[in-house]
Amino acid sequence: MFISFEGIDGSGKSTQARRLAKTLNARGTETLLTREPGGSEGAEEIRRLLVQGRSERWSAETELLLFTAARRDHVERLIQPTLARGAWIVTDRFADSSRVYQGLARADLRQLVEELHRLTIGMEPDRTFIIDIDPAMALSRSQTRGGIEDRYETLGLGFQQKLRKGFLELAAETPERIRVIDGSGSEDEVAARVLAALD
């Protein structure tokens, strides 16, 4: 299986992706944990361009092209070969992030996002978990994290609210693939909800 985790910055999706991969490996299902942007050597180089620096560093169109290039490298060099040998993939973000960030919140580019995805990526996860949390709480979490990968957090609470709305709309569009997971409560409680939704 190919499983993705999505959600606004600070939602806990990275923690839950890591926990699920660990649980699956412990159960005897070989599972590789990866992330976007990144996951392969070339994609990690592009990641540094995307998540660091000023919020206005790139236009939404340029940002989308960079994300798509990183995703293509990730799919080609890591995701497809891993799935082909029978292992599972758990990724922290995939194409749904582009659909929401560049397709809705940063600009109205959804049609372009879908066309680039069709032409260059051509695959979707088998299951996507959106970790849903109050944007104010998520922003507070991500700001206390620190670090230099804070380009999107600097766009503020209104941006996080637009992102949450976009993810929930996407889940309503694609109920056969996407499950919305309540991200409130402890890590253990959220992890139990993810496992229940997977099993």
Beta strands, then each sheet from edge to edge (+ up, - down):
strand 1: 2-6
strand 2: 31-35
strand 3: 88-92
strand 4: 127-132
strand 5: 178-182
sheet 1: 2+ 3+ 1+ 4+ 5+
end
